[in-house]
């Protein structure tokens, strides 16, 4: 019982941190994954929605509706920040005279607001955006409709990264939302530290130091020994949790019961080795000490998305924001696995009566190639294989803040191979609970991995996330 209380306390702390950090998202207002419930068949859905008629590249496509707006009023948009509305104004040409916008920046309050208005339709949005931490909750439910019900054909989306579509699909593999940006992750490292302690600062050569989890462990030992403990490869074991949890071949639930994929069960012993051998500073990701080490030359690498490097790592955060004084001394190389962290999806609610306008806005922000190209030129990693492939070969994206390196080849490879096939509705809650149990295991709260796994399962039951 005491251990369960401990895990509950740890879990609550992790979830608070997750709410604050919002999964690698840029600062709110700045402009810069698969399966659950059935395809929406509830009113007021388009009457032209039929049974799935096309199986396209692993996705089920419904009859593509011929849509119109059912009234001439304003479109209602909800968002957890103003980024999408800003993009809609810029690229779709809408103004405040054309829409009403409800913004709720606190993720818990935002979900409460959405749940309330989607329960009865009063003041419900036509379209709304969600952060990756809770987007699946709505994408997989009957509160959202297929993009086909907005008249958007799958042929318009073939250039998007597959993981973004898989994340946004329901149990029937029907796509219900689209993303304009992608959030593939990589290893961002300080060149001077890598040269000093790993023998090279070249990203191609340095890739071997991060190629596998065994290589990461060996590199951690090498840096620790060479610096006599004053410098670490990573700040804390939580730095690699997201990458580790991505490397799996099955989901959290199989045949109705909690499942621990063998690949991620190895996180217990891997993190324990880092902890007991003092190969990190034991900093929690997003903590003050973790952030401070980004600029004091005591940590070789930080792991995350392009957006993470720009904003949280503060290598190029934008006008008016403080820049990491070590900006320019950084490079980027591949992680042991391809993964993503964060992202935004836009979707239409089942109450959408402005389908034509909604489709126009979503096309302008998420599909239009000229608009996406403009975003790339302004420094975004967009959800377009074609454009990011072109950017990968373009010298103008050899950024000074990355020591003259173009980060897109590394990130493109990660985006192409990232997998959202096993993401469930409560993915974030399961992952946070698992991370909390791993953290407790490091502190010797459990005598074995098996005992820790059992505590994880018990915690899920107590939290109502799994059945006994």
N, C-alpha and C positions, 0 to 999 in steps of 0.2 A: 504493500500500500504506500509506503513512504517513497519507494522508487517511482511509482506512478505519479505521485504528487510532484516529485522532482521533474519528471518529464513534462507534466502539464505546465509547470512554471517555465521550463526552458522553451516549450512550444509557444507559449504566449509571448515570450520575449522575442523569439524569432519572427513571429507573425507581425509584431509591432514594427520591428526593423524592416521587414518586407514592405509594410505599408508606407513607411517613410521613404524608402529608396525607390519604390515603384519600378523595379526591374529594369535597370539600365536606361530608363527614359531620360531624354533631355529635360532641362528645367521647364516646368509648365509654362506655356505661353511663348516659348522660343520657337522660331521657325528655322530653321536651319537650311493544342495543336491538335488523336483525331476522333473523336466519335462520342456521341451520346444519343439524344433522343430522336424521335422520328421526324421526318420531313413535315414541316408545318402544313396543316390542312385546315386551320381555324380561320374564321372570318376576322377582318375583312380581306382575305387573301384573294388574289386574282382567280377568277373562275376558269382561266385557261390552264391552270396547273393540273397536269395529268400524272399518271403513274410514270416512273422513269422510262424513257424511251431510247436513250442513247447511253452506252457505256464508253466514255471518252478518257483514255489514258488513266484508267483506274478510278475515275469519278463517274457518278451517275448524273446525267443531265436531264432535267425536266423539260417539258415543252416550254420554249422561250416565249414569254407573254408579249403581246402587243399592248403596251401600257399607255395610260393617259393619267393626268391629274384629275382627281375626283372633285376637287374644289379649287377656287382661285385665291384661297387665302395663303398665308405665309407657311413655309415649311418649318417644322419644328425639329431642331437639332439639339441633342444632348452630348456633352463631352466632359471628360475629366481634366482637360485643359483646352486652351483655345487654338491649338496648332491646326487642327483640321479645318476649323472655321476660317482661319487666316488663309489657308491654302485654297479653300473654296472661293473666297473673295478674290484671290489673285488669279486663279486659273479657271474658275467657272463663271466669274463675272457677277456673282451675287453680291448684294449689299445688305445692310441691316434692314432695309425696307422689304427684303425678300424672305427673311427668316427671323424666327425667334430662337434664341440660344440660351440653354440652361447649362451652366458650368458648375460642377461640384468637384473640387480638387482632392478632397479626402476620399480615398478609395472605398472605405467602409460606408461612409455616408452616401457616396455616389451609388453604390449598389442598393442601399436601402431605398433611395429615391427611385431608381429604375424598377426595382421589384414592386414598389407601390403603384407606380403609374402603369406598369405592364400588367398588373393584376386586374385592372378594371378599364383601362384605356383612357381614363381621364387625364388630359394633358400629356399623353404618351408621345414620345418622339416619333417622327417619321424615320429618321436615321440617327444613329448614335455611335460613338466610338468607345472602345474598351482597351485597357491595358492588358498585356499578355497574362498577368496574374489571375485575371478573372474573366477574360473574354470568352473562354470555352463554356462558361456557365450559361451564356446567352446564345452563343453560336450553335450549341448542341441542343437547345431547347426549342419548344414550339412558340416561343415569344419572338422569334426572328424568322424571316422568310428567305427562300433561296434567291441567289442573285438572278436566276432565270426568271423569277417572278417580277423582277424589275426590268426585264427585257434584255438583260446582259447575257450574251452567248458565251459559252466556254471558249470558243475560238478567239475571243477577245483577251483571254487570260493565259494563253499558252506561253507567254514570255516570262511569266512570274515564277519565282522560286517555288519548287514543289512543296517545301515544308510549310510555306505560308498558306497554301491552299489546303494541305492536309490538316493543318491546325484548325482551319475554318470550316471543316466539313463535319457533317453529322454522322450518325451510325450507318446511314445508307450511302455515305460518300457523296452527299449533295453539298456543294459549296454554298455557304451562306454569308460570307463576308470577304472583304478584300483589304489588303495592306498596301500602303504606298511606299513604305520603307521596309528594309530587311535589317535584321540585327544579328548577323553571324559574328562569331567570336574568335579571338586569336590571343596570342601572348604578346603583350606590349612590354618591352624590356629596355633598361637603360644601357646604352651602348658602352659607356665608359666602364661600368661595373661588369658587363659581360666580357669585355676585352680583358679586364684585370683578373677575373676569377674563373672564367670559362674558356679563355684563350682565344676568343674571336668575338667580333661585334657584327660580323656579316650575317644577315638573316638566313641566308641559304645554308651556311655552315652551322649556324647556331641551332637550326631546326633539329639536329640530331640530339641536342641536349634536352629537347622536349618531345621527342618522337613517340615515346611510350611512357607508361607510368613508371616502369623500372628506370627509364632514362631520367625522368623527373626526380626520382628518389636519389639516383646517383649524382645528379647535378646539384641537388640540395646538399648532399654530403660534401661535395667538392667545394662549393662556395663557403659552407660553414667552416670547414677545416682550413681553407686558405685564408679566411678572414679572421680566424680564431673566434668565431661566433659573433663578430661585429656586424656582419652582413649576411642576409639570408636570401635564398632564391625567391621565396614568397613570404609574405608577412604573416600569414596564418593558414591553417589547413582549410578553413572555410573558403579560401580563395579558389580552390579547385572543386568544391562540392558540385556546382552546377555542371561543370564539364564531366565529372565522374558520373553523375546521375543520368546524363544523356546517353552514356555508353551502355545501352541495354537492348535486349532482344525480345522483351515482353513487358507488358504494362503492370501497373500496381494491382490490378484485379484480373484473375483468371478463374474461369468457371465459378464465378460468384464469391471467391475467397481472396484474401490478401495474398499477393505474390511478391516475393523478393527475388528479382533477377540476379543470377549468380554474379554477373559483371559488377553490379552496384553493391553487392554484399561485401566485395573486396574493399570498399571504402573504409570499413571499420579498421581493418589491419593496416591499411595504407596510412590513414590519418593518425592511427595510434603510433606508428613508427615515427612519423614526423614529430609527434608530440613528445614521446618518451626520449627520443634521441636529440631533442632540442634543436631541430632543424628549421624551426620558424620562431617568430616572436610571439606566437599564439594570439595574434590580433584577430578580433572578429571583423569580418568584412563589414564595411560601412561604419565602423567605430572611429572615434577621434584619432586614436593611435594609428590605425590603419591608414587613415587619410594623411596624417602628418608625415608618414614615412614615404609618401609619394615624392617628396621634394628634398629629403635629407640624405639621400644616397646611401641608404641602409638596406634597401630591398631591390633586387635585380628585376623582378617582373610582377606585373599586374595583369589579370586576365579579364577580358570582356569584349564588348562590341566596339565598333568604330565610334558610335555615339558615346559610349562610356569613356573612351580615350579623349574625346574632345571635351566633354563636360565634367565628368567626375574626376578623371585624371588631370583635367584642366590644361591639356596641351594646346588647345586652340578653341577656347570656349566662346569667343566672340567679343565684340566691342563692349566695353564697360565692365567686363568680368576679369578678375585677376587670373593671370596665366602662371602655371607652374614654372618656377625659375629654371627647372631642368628641361623645359621644352626645347626640342632640337637635339637633345641627347638620347632620344628614344628611337627604337625600331620596332618592327612587328614581325613575328614568325608564327609558325603553325603550332597549335596545341596538339596533345596526343589524340584527341577526337574532334570531329566536326560538331559544333553545337551552336545554338543561338541563345540569347538571353534578352528578354524584353520584346517590345514591339507594340504596335497599335493596329487594330482592325476596325473598319467601319462596317456597319450592318444596318439593315432595315427592319423595323419592328413589324409585328403582325398587324398593327393598326395603321400602317403607312397608307395614306390616301393621296400622297404626292409622289407616286411611283415614277412618273416621267421626269420630274424635277430631280428626284433622288438619284435616278440613274444618270442624269446629265452631270450632276455634281460628282458622283463616284467615278464616272469615266474621266472627268477632267482631272481629278486628283490622283487616281490610282492606275489609269490605263493610258491616257493620252501621252504619246511618246515625246512630243515636243515639251510638254510640261514636266515630265519626269527628267528629261535631259536638262532642263533649266534647274531643277532641284539638284542634280548631280553637279552642275557647274557652280552651285552655291554651297556645295560641301556635304550633300547627303548621300548615303548608300541606299539607293532606291530598289524597289522590288521589280527589277527588270534584268534578266540574264543578258540580254543584248547590250544594254547600255553599260552595265557594269563590266562586261567583257571588253567593250570598247575603252572604257575608262582605265582598265587594267593595263592597256597597252599605250596609254597616253602620258607622255612625259610631263604634261602640265599638272598632273596629280602627284608628282614627286614633291611632297610637302616638306617645307623647311622644318616644321615642328616635329617631323619624323626623320630628321637628319637627312633629308633629301630622298627619302624612300616613298615609292608609291605603295600604299597599303592594300590596294584593291586586289592584286593577284592572290594574296594570302586569304583575304576575307571572301573573295569570290569562291575559292575552293571550299571554304567552310560552308558557305551558303548553299552551294550545289550539293553538298553531302549531308547537311543537317537533316535530321529526321524527326518528324512530329507524329509518327505513326502510332505511338503508344500513349499519347497524351489523353488524359481523362478529364472529366468536368472538374473534379476536385484535385487536380494535379498539384497546384500550389500548396494546398493543405497537406497532402501526402508528403510532398518533398520537404516542407518545413518540419513536419513531425519526424521524418527520417533524419534530417540534419540535427534536430534537437537530441535524438537518441544517440547519434554518433558523438555529439558533443559530450553527453553524459558518460558515454563509454570511455572517452579519453580521460575523464576525471575519475576513472575506476569505480563508477557507480554500478557497474555490472561485472560479474566474474567471468563472463564469456560472451562471445558474439551471439550465441543462441539465446542467452538470457536477454540481451539487448533487443534482439529481433522480436522476442515475445512481448517485451515491454512496448515496442513500437505498435504491434498489433493490438494490444490491450488499450493503448492510448487512442488508436483510431476508433475502437468500439466506444470508448468513453466520450469521444468527441462527436459520435454519431456519424462517422465517416465510413464505418464498416459494420457488418453484422457479426455477432458472436459465433 
